[in-house]
Amino acid sequence: MLNFKKIRQLREQAGLSVTELAGKVYVNYSMISKIEAGVKSPSVELLKRIADCLCVKVDELLLEG
């Protein structure tokens, strides 16, 4: 299960805005906003790009806590 809060937390720790992260992973800022809000789930490929951008393994985005 995707840990939506973790994505936001890691993005903020990296000093990235929603718009900046979106640009780095080649999606619209609204997609990142929806993912962080738990409204939309990313594709596996997008999840990999987000993890790479945030310098974490995909597993870290899937674990609760």
N, CA, C and O atoms as CSV, one atom per row, in Angstrom:
chain,resi,resn,atom,element,x,y,z
A,1,MET,N,N,0.840,-1.188,0.000
A,1,MET,CA,C,0.000,0.000,0.000
A,1,MET,C,C,0.881,1.246,0.000
A,1,MET,O,O,1.890,1.304,0.704
A,2,LEU,N,N,0.502,2.211,-0.773
A,2,LEU,CA,C,1.277,3.436,-0.898
A,2,LEU,C,C,1.106,4.308,0.349
A,2,LEU,O,O,-0.004,4.500,0.845
A,3,ASN,N,N,2.213,4.820,0.830
A,3,ASN,CA,C,2.201,5.712,1.981
A,3,ASN,C,C,2.207,7.154,1.462
A,3,ASN,O,O,3.269,7.729,1.222
A,4,PHE,N,N,1.028,7.726,1.293
A,4,PHE,CA,C,0.882,9.057,0.709
A,4,PHE,C,C,1.598,10.123,1.540
A,4,PHE,O,O,2.232,11.026,0.993
A,5,LYS,N,N,1.492,10.009,2.855
A,5,LYS,CA,C,2.113,10.997,3.732
A,5,LYS,C,C,3.627,10.979,3.602
A,5,LYS,O,O,4.281,12.017,3.704
A,6,LYS,N,N,4.178,9.796,3.376
A,6,LYS,CA,C,5.630,9.652,3.260
A,6,LYS,C,C,6.149,10.400,2.036
A,6,LYS,O,O,7.212,11.018,2.089
A,7,ILE,N,N,5.397,10.346,0.929
A,7,ILE,CA,C,5.818,11.054,-0.276
A,7,ILE,C,C,5.894,12.549,0.004
A,7,ILE,O,O,6.875,13.200,-0.355
A,8,ARG,N,N,4.882,13.084,0.629
A,8,ARG,CA,C,4.883,14.522,0.962
A,8,ARG,C,C,6.041,14.847,1.901
A,8,ARG,O,O,6.754,15.830,1.698
A,9,GLN,N,N,6.224,14.028,2.917
A,9,GLN,CA,C,7.288,14.262,3.894
A,9,GLN,C,C,8.658,14.273,3.213
A,9,GLN,O,O,9.469,15.165,3.463
A,10,LEU,N,N,8.916,13.287,2.358
A,10,LEU,CA,C,10.205,13.212,1.680
A,10,LEU,C,C,10.389,14.366,0.692
A,10,LEU,O,O,11.493,14.890,0.545
A,11,ARG,N,N,9.320,14.756,0.025
A,11,ARG,CA,C,9.396,15.887,-0.905
A,11,ARG,C,C,9.767,17.158,-0.156
A,11,ARG,O,O,10.628,17.920,-0.596
A,12,GLU,N,N,9.114,17.381,0.976
A,12,GLU,CA,C,9.392,18.574,1.769
A,12,GLU,C,C,10.813,18.537,2.329
A,12,GLU,O,O,11.491,19.564,2.355
A,13,GLN,N,N,11.267,17.370,2.773
A,13,GLN,CA,C,12.635,17.240,3.281
A,13,GLN,C,C,13.657,17.531,2.193
A,13,GLN,O,O,14.738,18.053,2.467
A,14,ALA,N,N,13.305,17.189,0.953
A,14,ALA,CA,C,14.200,17.448,-0.182
A,14,ALA,C,C,14.149,18.914,-0.614
A,14,ALA,O,O,14.912,19.333,-1.485
A,15,GLY,N,N,13.255,19.688,-0.008
A,15,GLY,CA,C,13.141,21.096,-0.331
A,15,GLY,C,C,12.480,21.360,-1.680
A,15,GLY,O,O,12.727,22.383,-2.320
A,16,LEU,N,N,11.634,20.417,-2.100
A,16,LEU,CA,C,10.963,20.542,-3.390
A,16,LEU,C,C,9.505,20.936,-3.212
A,16,LEU,O,O,8.825,20.450,-2.308
A,17,SER,N,N,9.036,21.814,-4.075
A,17,SER,CA,C,7.614,22.122,-4.114
A,17,SER,C,C,6.913,21.031,-4.914
A,17,SER,O,O,7.567,20.218,-5.567
A,18,VAL,N,N,5.606,21.013,-4.866
A,18,VAL,CA,C,4.833,20.057,-5.669
A,18,VAL,C,C,5.164,20.257,-7.147
A,18,VAL,O,O,5.355,19.291,-7.885
A,19,THR,N,N,5.230,21.502,-7.565
A,19,THR,CA,C,5.523,21.817,-8.963
A,19,THR,C,C,6.912,21.343,-9.367
A,19,THR,O,O,7.097,20.818,-10.465
A,20,GLU,N,N,7.889,21.525,-8.483
A,20,GLU,CA,C,9.259,21.090,-8.790
A,20,GLU,C,C,9.351,19.570,-8.920
A,20,GLU,O,O,9.979,19.061,-9.848
A,21,LEU,N,N,8.727,18.849,-7.992
A,21,LEU,CA,C,8.739,17.388,-8.080
A,21,LEU,C,C,8.035,16.934,-9.347
A,21,LEU,O,O,8.517,16.042,-10.045
A,22,ALA,N,N,6.916,17.534,-9.640
A,22,ALA,CA,C,6.169,17.173,-10.843
A,22,ALA,C,C,7.032,17.332,-12.087
A,22,ALA,O,O,7.043,16.458,-12.954
A,23,GLY,N,N,7.746,18.429,-12.176
A,23,GLY,CA,C,8.607,18.666,-13.326
A,23,GLY,C,C,9.713,17.643,-13.443
A,23,GLY,O,O,10.058,17.217,-14.545
A,24,LYS,N,N,10.273,17.244,-12.307
A,24,LYS,CA,C,11.366,16.277,-12.314
A,24,LYS,C,C,10.906,14.871,-12.709
A,24,LYS,O,O,11.699,14.081,-13.220
A,25,VAL,N,N,9.631,14.559,-12.473
A,25,VAL,CA,C,9.128,13.213,-12.805
A,25,VAL,C,C,8.189,13.239,-14.019
A,25,VAL,O,O,7.535,12.245,-14.334
A,26,TYR,N,N,8.136,14.395,-14.692
A,26,TYR,CA,C,7.428,14.529,-15.971
A,26,TYR,C,C,5.910,14.346,-15.889
A,26,TYR,O,O,5.304,13.697,-16.742
A,27,VAL,N,N,5.307,14.929,-14.850
A,27,VAL,CA,C,3.850,14.932,-14.756
A,27,VAL,C,C,3.386,16.333,-14.378
A,27,VAL,O,O,4.197,17.182,-14.010
A,28,ASN,N,N,2.094,16.571,-14.469
A,28,ASN,CA,C,1.485,17.829,-14.079
A,28,ASN,C,C,1.492,17.931,-12.553
A,28,ASN,O,O,1.392,16.920,-11.858
A,29,TYR,N,N,1.609,19.154,-12.036
A,29,TYR,CA,C,1.628,19.323,-10.578
A,29,TYR,C,C,0.365,18.766,-9.917
A,29,TYR,O,O,0.414,18.309,-8.775
A,30,SER,N,N,-0.765,18.802,-10.628
A,30,SER,CA,C,-2.004,18.305,-10.031
A,30,SER,C,C,-1.932,16.796,-9.772
A,30,SER,O,O,-2.569,16.293,-8.846
A,31,MET,N,N,-1.164,16.083,-10.581
A,31,MET,CA,C,-1.005,14.641,-10.366
A,31,MET,C,C,-0.294,14.384,-9.040
A,31,MET,O,O,-0.711,13.519,-8.269
A,32,ILE,N,N,0.765,15.122,-8.775
A,32,ILE,CA,C,1.486,14.962,-7.501
A,32,ILE,C,C,0.580,15.359,-6.340
A,32,ILE,O,O,0.564,14.681,-5.313
A,33,SER,N,N,-0.166,16.434,-6.486
A,33,SER,CA,C,-1.093,16.860,-5.432
A,33,SER,C,C,-2.112,15.770,-5.138
A,33,SER,O,O,-2.405,15.492,-3.975
A,34,LYS,N,N,-2.651,15.154,-6.174
A,34,LYS,CA,C,-3.644,14.094,-5.996
A,34,LYS,C,C,-3.026,12.850,-5.361
A,34,LYS,O,O,-3.662,12.187,-4.542
A,35,ILE,N,N,-1.793,12.536,-5.735
A,35,ILE,CA,C,-1.106,11.389,-5.133
A,35,ILE,C,C,-0.886,11.648,-3.644
A,35,ILE,O,O,-1.163,10.783,-2.814
A,36,GLU,N,N,-0.391,12.835,-3.308
A,36,GLU,CA,C,-0.122,13.159,-1.903
A,36,GLU,C,C,-1.401,13.225,-1.077
A,36,GLU,O,O,-1.370,12.975,0.128
A,37,ALA,N,N,-2.513,13.554,-1.703
A,37,ALA,CA,C,-3.796,13.615,-1.002
A,37,ALA,C,C,-4.463,12.245,-0.916
A,37,ALA,O,O,-5.477,12.089,-0.235
A,38,GLY,N,N,-3.904,11.263,-1.597
A,38,GLY,CA,C,-4.494,9.924,-1.578
A,38,GLY,C,C,-5.674,9.764,-2.515
A,38,GLY,O,O,-6.421,8.790,-2.420
A,39,VAL,N,N,-5.845,10.716,-3.419
A,39,VAL,CA,C,-6.964,10.690,-4.361
A,39,VAL,C,C,-6.641,9.803,-5.558
A,39,VAL,O,O,-7.524,9.162,-6.127
A,40,LYS,N,N,-5.367,9.776,-5.932
A,40,LYS,CA,C,-4.947,9.038,-7.115
A,40,LYS,C,C,-3.706,8.219,-6.787
A,40,LYS,O,O,-2.853,8.657,-6.015
A,41,SER,N,N,-3.608,7.040,-7.371
A,41,SER,CA,C,-2.425,6.203,-7.190
A,41,SER,C,C,-1.545,6.314,-8.427
A,41,SER,O,O,-2.048,6.306,-9.551
A,42,PRO,N,N,-0.238,6.418,-8.226
A,42,PRO,CA,C,0.663,6.521,-9.371
A,42,PRO,C,C,0.862,5.162,-10.038
A,42,PRO,O,O,0.687,4.117,-9.412
A,43,SER,N,N,1.226,5.195,-11.303
A,43,SER,CA,C,1.610,3.962,-11.988
A,43,SER,C,C,2.922,3.477,-11.369
A,43,SER,O,O,3.595,4.220,-10.656
A,44,VAL,N,N,3.268,2.248,-11.644
A,44,VAL,CA,C,4.525,1.701,-11.135
A,44,VAL,C,C,5.698,2.522,-11.666
A,44,VAL,O,O,6.635,2.824,-10.926
A,45,GLU,N,N,5.644,2.878,-12.937
A,45,GLU,CA,C,6.725,3.667,-13.539
A,45,GLU,C,C,6.850,5.039,-12.876
A,45,GLU,O,O,7.959,5.489,-12.591
A,46,LEU,N,N,5.729,5.698,-12.631
A,46,LEU,CA,C,5.767,7.001,-11.965
A,46,LEU,C,C,6.274,6.853,-10.534
A,46,LEU,O,O,7.043,7.690,-10.061
A,47,LEU,N,N,5.860,5.821,-9.856
A,47,LEU,CA,C,6.327,5.588,-8.496
A,47,LEU,C,C,7.847,5.420,-8.473
A,47,LEU,O,O,8.513,5.926,-7.570
A,48,LYS,N,N,8.387,4.724,-9.448
A,48,LYS,CA,C,9.847,4.563,-9.553
A,48,LYS,C,C,10.530,5.902,-9.780
A,48,LYS,O,O,11.569,6.176,-9.180
A,49,ARG,N,N,9.955,6.742,-10.644
A,49,ARG,CA,C,10.552,8.058,-10.913
A,49,ARG,C,C,10.510,8.939,-9.669
A,49,ARG,O,O,11.462,9.665,-9.383
A,50,ILE,N,N,9.404,8.872,-8.934
A,50,ILE,CA,C,9.291,9.655,-7.696
A,50,ILE,C,C,10.344,9.190,-6.691
A,50,ILE,O,O,11.039,10.011,-6.092
A,51,ALA,N,N,10.459,7.895,-6.511
A,51,ALA,CA,C,11.450,7.339,-5.577
A,51,ALA,C,C,12.858,7.764,-5.975
A,51,ALA,O,O,13.644,8.183,-5.124
A,52,ASP,N,N,13.178,7.661,-7.246
A,52,ASP,CA,C,14.511,8.064,-7.722
A,52,ASP,C,C,14.766,9.538,-7.434
A,52,ASP,O,O,15.847,9.905,-6.974
A,53,CYS,N,N,13.795,10.363,-7.699
A,53,CYS,CA,C,13.931,11.801,-7.493
A,53,CYS,C,C,14.129,12.131,-6.009
A,53,CYS,O,O,14.866,13.054,-5.662
A,54,LEU,N,N,13.469,11.373,-5.153
A,54,LEU,CA,C,13.550,11.615,-3.714
A,54,LEU,C,C,14.688,10.827,-3.055
A,54,LEU,O,O,14.857,10.861,-1.836
A,55,CYS,N,N,15.472,10.112,-3.889
A,55,CYS,CA,C,16.640,9.354,-3.419
A,55,CYS,C,C,16.280,8.292,-2.385
A,55,CYS,O,O,16.973,8.126,-1.382
A,56,VAL,N,N,15.196,7.583,-2.642
A,56,VAL,CA,C,14.786,6.478,-1.782
A,56,VAL,C,C,14.421,5.287,-2.658
A,56,VAL,O,O,14.255,5.416,-3.871
A,57,LYS,N,N,14.301,4.138,-2.030
A,57,LYS,CA,C,13.836,2.945,-2.736
A,57,LYS,C,C,12.313,2.973,-2.767
A,57,LYS,O,O,11.676,3.545,-1.883
A,58,VAL,N,N,11.742,2.358,-3.780
A,58,VAL,CA,C,10.284,2.299,-3.900
A,58,VAL,C,C,9.666,1.726,-2.626
A,58,VAL,O,O,8.604,2.171,-2.191
A,59,ASP,N,N,10.329,0.747,-2.037
A,59,ASP,CA,C,9.841,0.123,-0.799
A,59,ASP,C,C,9.521,1.151,0.279
A,59,ASP,O,O,8.549,0.997,1.019
A,60,GLU,N,N,10.338,2.200,0.367
A,60,GLU,CA,C,10.130,3.211,1.394
A,60,GLU,C,C,8.842,3.995,1.187
A,60,GLU,O,O,8.287,4.552,2.134
A,61,LEU,N,N,8.373,4.035,-0.049
A,61,LEU,CA,C,7.122,4.734,-0.343
A,61,LEU,C,C,5.917,3.829,-0.126
A,61,LEU,O,O,4.777,4.293,-0.081
A,62,LEU,N,N,6.181,2.543,0.006
A,62,LEU,CA,C,5.089,1.582,0.162
A,62,LEU,C,C,4.852,1.200,1.616
A,62,LEU,O,O,3.767,0.735,1.965
A,63,LEU,N,N,5.824,1.387,2.440
A,63,LEU,CA,C,5.708,0.991,3.845
A,63,LEU,C,C,4.918,2.003,4.645
A,63,LEU,O,O,5.061,3.210,4.450
A,64,GLU,N,N,4.100,1.521,5.530
A,64,GLU,CA,C,3.353,2.409,6.429
A,64,GLU,C,C,4.282,2.870,7.529
A,64,GLU,O,O,5.199,2.156,7.933
A,65,GLY,N,N,4.028,4.083,8.008
A,65,GLY,CA,C,4.789,4.584,9.142
A,65,GLY,C,C,5.749,5.669,8.823
A,65,GLY,O,O,6.442,6.162,9.712
